[in-house]
Amino acid sequence: MKRWYPALILLCLLLAGCSGKGEETTFPPQTEAVPVEAAPPAGLHDPDDPLEVRYGDALRAYPLSIPGVAGMTAMGSDLLVFSDTQVSTVITRLSGEELYIAATVQLDFGLAPDDPSLQVTESGLSYFDPVNRQTVVLDASLREITHIPAPEDLEGTPLLSRDRETLYYCTKAGVRAWNLETGIRRVIKEAGFAQQSVTGLHLNDTVLQCRVADGEGNAATLLISTENGRILYEGAQALTMQSGGDSYFLSFPTGCTRALLFGQAGEEAPLALTPAELSGEDFFLETFADAVTASAASDTEIKLDYYDLETGRRRCSAALPFSGLPLTVEETADGWVYFLLYNNDGRPVIYRWDTTSPDFAVSDEEIYTGPYYSAQEPDYHGLVWCEYYARTVGDTYGVEVLLWEDADLVQPWDYNFEPEYLVPVLKRELDWLNERLANFPEGMLEAAASHFSSLKICLVREITGSAESGSLSSANGIQFMNGTDAYIVLAAGDTSEKALYHELYHVMETHILGNSIALDQWAKLNPVGFEYDYDYLANARRDGSEFLQPDTRSFVDTYSMSYPKEDRARIFEYAMTAGNESLFAASPLQYKLKMLCQGIREAFGLKKSTENYLWEQYLNQPMAYTGK
């Protein structure tokens, strides 16, 4: 399938009018509205919520007693809450300062707030009912106005325009627009895919978004002009697009993060938002002038950052004591920002966040918006700075750090690398690498690398292999030799910490085995009758559950059962990272960890060190030298 650079998508929205082929049809008579009993008004505001007690009106709390809450969306100045979206759905409209229950409606099928057929305006909403095969239109009181029977040749789900005058849908032969007033069904584009469905309507109904797939299951996103059927964009990426008038937001995966683009149709190029936290969830707000990102600061705290897209600055930030990120963040027509999450007691709560409150103001002069960079047109100036930073980190620890084009100059025969070109991602990885290498005592990495001509650490976007070569389809990190040079390759992202420690152990093991006998009888530490696979593909099919029982656990995971070296590397990887106390509680794995730590101390001359090292944090008995 043809690919266009995502940054060029909105450059192509030149809307040349044309008339499509049409056929006359008869619009079904409007059905009588069926009243839906609304619950009596009851304010949900809880001034005793701990966060509201702390912040007052700057963070108002509205706990929900509705079961199975799945999300919410703004409807003018009100909020629609969706619940029980598996086999049935309850939609609840919340209104006013106290968020009282103004109306409810129950559907006999699942409807999520991100359903592609859902269209919400201040005057009501429309959606596709798959049970009765019809598009249903409700008013703001959630009373049915009318319903539109599904076209007989419908593929996927249809989407009703915001003005409720046109129904857009796919057939096996292409994309259609049904004018509900005249009854004319116009051909927008002839296109034959094995699967195709309308997933969005944007920019004053001039751009239609579709998701298609060929007979082999290869999926793609299409953006199509509703006037002339011209394909404005075609690519495999799953795009998320929002628009209001001529303004748009666009996001899509790119490596370990997401590209967040925004702009106006007809402008030369979109701008990109690069938030302070690259991992998390992003929410563009309804004014198309601001955005909120949510990230996990720790296991018990989340962070919300509010960005003003006009200035590019982060205007406010909130650190909140929750373990889970918001399901959604919405901005209502009256300018309030609401977010919905499950609190630590498992109860859904809506919070109204006053983003102008001094309680959440930040002094941050950084500009977080700028040009969008691609692999074809990267930020060359930023990459030069990253290369300088990489040399500084490498010189500090006696290794060589390679990135961008240098990182994949040397590749093993069984894996391929995709270079990482995004400067914010590389900067974050270099910061992390600098912090993680500092966990090793002075001279330890140099001693490990002394067995090779050099030790090179390469930062890339992706590592892929193939069954034909006997390698895994993808990897977070690998270690290989090229001549007498040792290479460690890490895929950028949240997995790079464990991957670094895992692959570093492989480098360290040469020194350990040559300078300590602690690991010589490693096989005797395994359960009676256990045998390693000595084959990665065979290991991927192995059921190792009998050796992973909590009380008698002998291995970190099934992958540890592939080779002895992977067993030890996995132990070191998990010993170096947080949150693994329970893993090493079992006696067999605790003893393996003890022998590994003993081998490291003996091999690297640390037997008389009084320090407790990071890889020893889960030992039942500390190994730090006490003089005895």
Summary of the structure (lengths in Angstrom):
residues: 628
radius of gyration: 28.8
end to end distance: 70.2
largest distance: 96.0
contacts: 1972
relative contact order: 0.07
helix: 22%
strand: 35%
